[in-house]
Amino acid sequence: MIEKAKEWIERGRTVTLATVIATWGSSPRPVGSQLVIDDEGRFEGSVSGGCIEGAVVAEALDVIDTGVPRRVFYGVTQDQAWEVGLACGGEIEIYVEKVQWGSALDRLIELKGAGRSACLITDLNSGEKRVIPLDDSVALDLLQGKLRSSVETFKHSERNRVVDIDGRAMFLHSFHPAPQVIIIGAVHIAKALAQYASIAGYGVLIIDPREAFANAVRFPDVPINTEWPDEALKRMDIHSRTAIVTLTHDPKLDDPALEVALRSGAFYIGSLGGRKTHSERLERLKQRGFTDDMVSRIHGPVGLNIGAISPEEIAIAIMAQITDVRRNKNEWKKNSIPV
């Protein structure tokens, strides 16, 4: 919604931004969800799935008149919750502010465009903002105490929240590149994994130089790259929301790809193969100069140990492990699939 706010301002509209900053119970939208509203009451986005948007627009129009940001609370009744697909109601706190465009928001859009993670810090009393690139150690070092530790958690988390810093309420809002799953090997498991990853909101790419495997007939709706995996990966933007999964069982394809993956910022690396195969794989990588700590990043045999047998079940197990690592940062080394 930040980009939409800028677009509307450039068109001459006066704009407010409503952001969910806290929730209790079964709220329809997560913390960080946003609604952008102009001075004629037009809006885009969502803060509640539809049940309180009208009230938020009214608050936004008042904020346009006064120029003073405000925090507002809403209770979502059980009847309203049912209307938006929930089993019970909840409570939402929303911060409504008139958008005063400045260097912080320009910097945020710049970082997002470059595929870099950032934290937007908003003082909920004054509306003052600043942006911290999460990959910039110098910028992080300039922060102090609780604020620094709170911002640093966004390197490994997406949990937006309000924190109290010396009596001042600050909303910390993380922005990360779009999540992606890169699959090495256009094998049968890749068909199901690509589908499940897409449903879960990930961009998907399959890399396999074997055009008999990697073609639009077998994968009609999935982007395909037929370069050698390591060469393709070297030219890609592999960031902190990238998962890389090798499925070929062929060291000539998997090993070079894993070497690139291990040097990248990917949050998840998984590799198909039994325990013996995986042990041999790790030894080959260590002979190539990778340490025990480095190769321990590889989840192998890949996937959670749910007793998966079919390609579709194995794909479910892989997607479940990717989700767990992303959301909970658990390694699950002892629970991987014993293929």
C-alpha positions in Angstrom: 0.0 0.0 0.0 3.0 2.3 0.4 3.5 2.4 -3.4 -0.3 3.0 -3.9 -0.1 5.9 -1.4 2.8 7.5 -3.4 0.9 7.0 -6.7 -2.2 8.8 -5.4 -0.2 11.6 -3.9 1.6 12.1 -7.2 -1.9 12.4 -8.8 -2.7 15.2 -6.4 -4.8 13.4 -3.9 -4.6 13.8 -0.1 -4.0 10.4 1.4 -4.2 8.6 4.7 -2.9 5.2 5.6 -4.6 2.9 8.1 -2.4 0.1 9.5 -3.3 -2.8 11.7 -0.8 -2.5 14.6 -2.3 -5.0 17.1 -4.9 -7.8 17.2 -6.5 -9.9 19.8 -8.6 -13.0 19.3 -9.5 -14.1 15.8 -9.0 -10.9 13.8 -9.6 -11.1 10.1 -6.3 -9.5 9.0 -2.8 -9.8 10.4 -0.8 -7.0 12.0 0.8 -4.9 9.3 -2.2 -5.1 6.9 -3.0 -1.7 5.4 -5.8 0.4 3.8 -5.0 3.5 1.8 -7.7 6.2 1.7 -7.9 9.4 -0.3 -9.8 12.6 0.5 -12.9 11.5 -1.5 -13.2 8.3 0.5 -11.8 6.0 -2.2 -9.7 3.2 -0.7 -7.7 0.2 -1.6 -6.4 -2.7 0.6 -8.0 -4.2 3.7 -7.7 -4.1 7.5 -10.5 -6.4 8.4 -11.7 -8.3 5.5 -14.6 -5.9 5.0 -16.4 -5.7 8.4 -15.0 -2.4 9.6 -13.6 -0.7 6.5 -16.4 1.8 6.5 -15.6 3.0 10.0 -11.9 3.2 9.2 -12.6 5.4 6.1 -14.6 7.8 8.3 -11.7 8.0 10.7 -9.3 8.6 7.8 -11.4 11.5 6.4 -11.3 13.1 9.9 -7.6 12.6 10.1 -7.2 14.4 6.7 -9.0 17.4 8.2 -7.0 17.5 11.4 -3.7 16.2 10.3 -3.3 14.4 13.7 -2.7 10.7 13.6 -4.7 8.5 15.9 -5.0 5.0 17.3 -8.5 3.4 17.1 -9.8 0.2 18.5 -12.5 -2.0 16.9 -14.3 -5.1 18.2 -15.2 -7.6 15.5 -18.5 -9.2 16.6 -19.2 -12.9 16.1 -21.8 -12.0 13.4 -19.3 -9.8 11.6 -16.6 -12.5 12.0 -18.8 -15.1 10.4 -19.4 -12.7 7.4 -15.7 -12.7 6.7 -15.1 -16.4 7.3 -14.1 -16.5 10.9 -15.4 -18.8 13.7 -15.3 -16.1 16.3 -14.8 -12.4 16.9 -11.7 -10.4 17.9 -10.3 -7.0 18.4 -8.2 -4.8 16.2 -6.1 -1.7 16.9 -5.5 0.5 13.8 -3.2 3.5 13.4 -4.6 6.1 11.0 -2.3 8.8 9.7 -2.2 11.4 7.0 0.7 10.5 4.7 3.4 13.1 4.7 5.7 11.9 2.0 9.3 12.2 2.9 12.8 10.6 2.6 11.9 7.7 4.9 9.1 6.4 2.6 11.2 7.1 -0.5 14.0 5.0 1.1 11.6 2.2 1.9 10.3 2.0 -1.7 13.9 2.1 -2.9 14.9 -0.8 -0.7 11.8 -2.8 -1.6 12.6 -2.3 -5.3 16.1 -3.6 -4.7 14.7 -6.7 -3.1 16.2 -5.8 0.3 14.5 -6.3 3.7 13.8 -3.3 5.8 12.0 -2.2 9.0 9.8 0.9 9.0 9.8 2.5 12.5 6.8 4.8 13.2 6.5 6.9 16.4 2.8 6.4 17.1 2.5 9.8 18.8 4.2 12.1 16.3 4.0 10.0 13.2 7.7 10.4 12.7 9.2 7.6 10.6 12.6 6.1 9.8 13.7 3.1 7.8 16.4 0.7 8.7 17.8 -1.7 6.1 18.1 -5.1 7.8 21.2 -6.0 5.9 23.0 -2.7 6.9 25.1 -3.4 10.1 26.1 0.3 10.3 22.5 1.4 10.4 21.6 -1.2 13.0 24.6 -0.1 15.1 23.2 3.4 15.3 20.1 2.0 17.1 20.2 1.6 20.9 19.1 -1.0 23.5 15.6 -2.4 23.1 14.9 -0.7 19.8 18.0 -2.3 18.2 17.2 -5.8 19.6 13.6 -5.4 18.5 14.5 -4.4 14.9 17.2 -7.1 14.6 14.6 -9.8 15.2 13.1 -8.9 11.8 16.2 -10.5 10.2 14.6 -13.8 11.2 10.9 -12.8 11.7 8.0 -11.1 10.1 6.1 -10.4 13.4 5.1 -6.7 13.2 4.4 -5.2 16.6 4.3 -2.2 18.8 7.2 -1.7 21.3 7.6 0.7 24.1 10.9 2.6 23.9 11.5 4.9 26.8 7.8 5.6 27.2 7.2 6.2 23.4 5.1 3.7 21.5 6.8 2.6 18.3 5.3 0.4 15.6 7.9 -1.8 13.9 6.7 -2.9 10.4 8.9 -5.3 8.4 9.1 -5.4 4.7 10.7 -8.3 2.9 11.1 -9.4 -0.7 8.4 -11.7 -2.1 9.0 -15.3 -0.9 10.2 -17.7 -3.6 10.9 -21.4 -3.9 13.6 -22.4 -6.4 13.3 -26.1 -7.4 16.3 -27.8 -8.9 15.1 -30.8 -11.0 11.9 -31.0 -13.0 11.0 -34.4 -11.6 7.6 -35.7 -10.6 7.8 -34.3 -7.0 8.5 -30.9 -8.5 5.0 -30.9 -10.1 3.3 -31.1 -6.7 5.8 -28.9 -4.9 5.4 -26.1 -7.4 1.6 -26.3 -7.0 1.7 -26.3 -3.2 4.3 -23.5 -3.0 2.2 -21.4 -5.3 -0.9 -21.9 -3.2 1.1 -20.9 -0.1 2.0 -17.6 -1.8 5.5 -18.3 -3.1 6.9 -17.5 -6.5 8.2 -20.6 -8.1 11.0 -21.4 -10.5 12.1 -24.7 -11.8 15.7 -25.1 -13.0 16.8 -28.2 -15.0 19.0 -28.3 -18.1 17.4 -31.6 -19.2 14.7 -30.3 -21.6 13.1 -33.7 -21.8 12.1 -33.0 -18.1 11.9 -29.3 -18.0 9.3 -28.2 -20.6 6.0 -26.5 -20.9 4.2 -29.7 -21.6 5.1 -31.2 -18.2 5.0 -27.8 -16.4 2.5 -25.6 -18.3 2.0 -23.0 -15.6 5.5 -22.8 -14.0 8.5 -20.7 -15.1 11.4 -22.9 -16.2 15.1 -22.2 -16.6 17.1 -24.8 -18.6 20.5 -23.5 -17.7 22.8 -25.5 -15.5 21.5 -24.9 -12.0 24.7 -23.3 -10.5 25.0 -20.9 -13.4 21.3 -19.9 -13.2 21.5 -19.4 -9.4 24.5 -17.2 -9.6 22.5 -14.7 -11.7 19.4 -14.8 -9.5 18.4 -12.6 -6.5 18.6 -15.1 -3.7 17.5 -13.4 -0.5 16.3 -14.1 3.0 12.9 -15.3 1.8 14.2 -17.8 -0.8 13.9 -21.5 -0.4 16.1 -23.8 -2.6 15.2 -27.5 -3.0 17.3 -29.9 -5.0 15.4 -32.9 -6.3 17.5 -34.5 -9.1 19.5 -37.1 -7.1 22.3 -36.3 -9.6 25.5 -34.9 -8.0 26.4 -33.2 -11.3 23.3 -31.0 -10.9 22.6 -30.9 -7.2 26.1 -30.4 -5.8 27.1 -27.2 -7.8 23.6 -25.8 -7.0 24.1 -26.5 -3.3 27.5 -24.8 -3.4 25.8 -21.6 -4.6 22.9 -22.0 -2.2 25.2 -22.4 0.8 27.0 -19.1 -0.1 23.6 -17.3 -0.4 21.2 -15.8 2.0 18.5 -18.4 1.4 16.5 -19.1 4.6 16.0 -22.8 3.6 18.0 -25.3 1.7 16.7 -28.9 1.2 18.0 -31.8 -0.8 16.3 -35.1 -1.8 18.0 -38.4 -1.1 18.3 -41.1 1.5 20.5 -40.9 4.6 23.5 -42.6 2.9 23.1 -40.4 -0.2 22.9 -37.3 2.0 26.0 -38.3 4.1 28.0 -38.8 0.9 26.7 -35.4 -0.4 27.9 -33.7 2.8 31.3 -35.3 2.5 31.7 -34.1 -1.1 30.8 -30.6 -0.1 33.2 -30.6 2.8 36.0 -31.7 0.4 35.1 -28.6 -1.6 35.9 -26.4 1.5 32.5 -26.1 3.2 32.6 -26.5 7.0 30.3 -28.7 9.2 28.4 -25.6 10.2 27.8 -24.6 6.7 26.6 -27.9 5.4 24.3 -28.3 8.4 22.1 -25.7 6.7 21.0 -28.4 4.3 17.8 -30.2 5.3 18.4 -33.7 4.2 16.8 -36.1 3.6 14.4 -33.2 2.8 11.0 -32.7 4.4 9.3 -33.4 7.7 9.0 -36.9 8.9 5.3 -37.5 8.3 5.7 -41.0 6.7 5.4 -39.6 3.2 5.6 -42.1 0.4 4.1 -40.7 -2.8 5.6 -37.8 -4.7 2.6 -35.7 -3.6 3.0 -36.6 0.0 6.8 -35.9 -0.1 6.0 -32.5 -1.6 3.6 -31.8 1.3 6.3 -32.7 3.7 8.8 -30.4 2.0 6.4 -27.5 2.0 5.6 -28.1 5.6 9.3 -28.0 6.5 9.8 -24.8 4.5 6.9 -23.3 6.4 8.1 -24.4 9.8 11.7 -23.0 9.1 10.3 -19.7 7.8 7.7 -19.2 10.6 9.3 -20.9 13.6 13.0 -21.1 12.6 13.2 -24.8 13.7 15.8 -26.9 12.0 14.0 -30.3 12.4 17.2 -32.1 11.6 16.1 -35.1 13.5 12.7 -35.2 12.0 13.5 -35.2 8.3 12.1 -37.9 6.0 14.0 -41.3 6.3 13.9 -42.0 2.6 
